[in-house]
Amino acid sequence: MSGALDKALEAIAAGRIVVIEGDRLRGGDIDLMCAASHVTPEAINFMATHGRGLICLALTPERAGQLGLSLVNPGTARQTGRPFARSIEAAEGVSTGISAADRAHTVQVAIAEGATSAHIHSPGHVFPLIARAGGVLERASACEASIDLARLAGAGDAAVICSIMRDDGEMARLEDIGDLIAAHGLAIADIGALIERMEGAAA
Amino acid sequence: MNALRLTRRGLIAGAGATALAAPALAKLSGMIDLGLPGGPGLRPTTPAFPGKSEMIVQRIRPPLLEAPMEAFAKGTITPNDRMFVRWNWPFPTEIKAAEHRVAVGGAVKQAVSLSLDEIAAAGEHVSIVAVNQCAGNGRGLSEPRVTGTQWGNGAMGCAKWTGVRLRDVLAKAGVMGGATRVRFAGLDVPLTEGAPQFIKSLPLDMAMRDDVLVAWAMNDEPLPILHGFPLRIVVPGWFSTYWVKMLSTIEVLTGEDESHYMAETYRWPKMHVTPESKDFPTAPITAMPPRSFITSHADGDTVALGRPLTLEGIAMGGDAALERIDLVGKGWAIPCDLGPDEHGPYAFRRWQVTLPQVSGDLEGIGVRAHVNGAVQPDTLVWNPSGYARNVIERITLRAQ
């Protein structure tokens, strides 16, 4: 189990895309993930092609605050439980904002050292998620897991994630993506294993 | 004696070289519309899989293949080329029959590793005709929609299964006192390290039942690779999640089974729930409820106004014998003629009814099966995984 996690961390450190599984809040949906610090137009294109869910930028509360981002719905009423902030676009350097290159650029701008609200516009084509401060130990979901994975891999504290949808429009489970894993040598990061690792480190 | 043994060997090993070739994407034929209420319903009927005629391809690898409803239009036995296919994890595409072993262990007097010949010689050869149905059959028709493979109603089929009783195989090892369950594993393996193995267990009393088999034949042919060559468990009346394929391990347990596919999935609520319900108690999905289908006509078909109309179809009792079938509409019910009981309580039976004259459109007609004094429900027993669907399936026919 931890061997698999180590492989995933190595892949993340090397800038590769991995699969996150074991989300406990989203009914078993699985995601593609790469460290935001390593995002490329190719990574965004891969997610749009093979993930096909919403491409999101998982941010720590500190970084979200720095960018002037807050939860779209901070209350408890009519709450989906998804920690979305308003969607964003790089203030400069994008065309229509949706291309793989534009979205990669928006991510890079948003996570740049010293980035502020002045550097992003809204609405846009990248969807920030604001993680809980306590990370995956506080909320066992792909958003928090992706940030903790990036940190453990030494690849910053932000991540790009995209849920994986099957050809028929149904959300994929690990058993559906054998071909994708094999074709691209994707490593799998299990949220349960990540939690175990982090609880071990905390103890 | 010797001749009998060779026959057995021949029967079991015959398909040893069967290989599941990589599906060829050559044939570009049709799509089938499953008419799912909650999402995309178009599915390809390609690629073709070995030993299969036209099937609805829900997933290529590992395969999820659904039978088109036309497969049930005639007779009560589903031919092997139309039986649905469902694998949780990838599986070997070639198995050497002579080298295959089934390990019987756990709470037994003496753990054994049995060859196919030893399995075949473990007891009397038994054949039983039984419906094999995915616990999620019809899931895609759930309203509100639920997640999981969006099956129409073709994840089922009825075949003749031949093998030896599981209890005779268990006797080769000797079940110890205190045994509670019997767990099965096959040769399918999870895609990644840490993912749960597909293992399932039966309560001991089920495992010891007279008709629970370790089967090697399906409709008098060796089990095709896609259906679990060389051996699979057969549990008449229970959903096929327990019918573990490519059987390689039998483990006698002394406690509860905490494995993933028993303790966390293939479970359904113990109470009425809605999509908003949370934290309700669940139980493993086990015995099948009755189901029935009109196979002579599909939703939206036209029928001749003013003429007699004969409708027919199939029905199953689930884990008990069918008593009666009614044709039902909005506020009316007509008893149907139940066809002969050809194969026993766990098999499909045909039914038929003739309406003397079609006087207009037939809106929302369906059939309902009676079993043990109960009938199929008029409204869906909704559950979050879409298991054990047995609501009356309704269609509308237009009179012209």
Chai-1 contact restraints between the chains, C-beta under 6 A:
chainA,res_idxA,chainB,res_idxB,connection_type,confidence,min_distance_angstrom,max_distance_angstrom,comment,restraint_id
A,M1,B,G194,contact,1.0,0.0,6.0,A-B,restraint_1
A,A4,B,E193,contact,1.0,0.0,6.0,A-B,restraint_2
A,A4,B,G194,contact,1.0,0.0,6.0,A-B,restraint_3
A,G27,B,T147,contact,1.0,0.0,6.0,A-B,restraint_4
A,D168,B,P40,contact,1.0,0.0,6.0,A-B,restraint_5
A,G169,B,G39,contact,1.0,0.0,6.0,A-B,restraint_6
A,G169,B,P40,contact,1.0,0.0,6.0,A-B,restraint_7
A,E170,B,Q150,contact,1.0,0.0,6.0,A-B,restraint_8
A,L174,B,L191,contact,1.0,0.0,6.0,A-B,restraint_9
A,L174,B,A195,contact,1.0,0.0,6.0,A-B,restraint_10
A,E175,B,N88,contact,1.0,0.0,6.0,A-B,restraint_11
A,E175,B,W89,contact,1.0,0.0,6.0,A-B,restraint_12
A,G178,B,R61,contact,1.0,0.0,6.0,A-B,restraint_13
A,G178,B,P90,contact,1.0,0.0,6.0,A-B,restraint_14
A,G178,B,L191,contact,1.0,0.0,6.0,A-B,restraint_15
A,D179,B,R61,contact,1.0,0.0,6.0,A-B,restraint_16
A,I188,B,T192,contact,1.0,0.0,6.0,A-B,restraint_17
A,D190,B,G194,contact,1.0,0.0,6.0,A-B,restraint_18
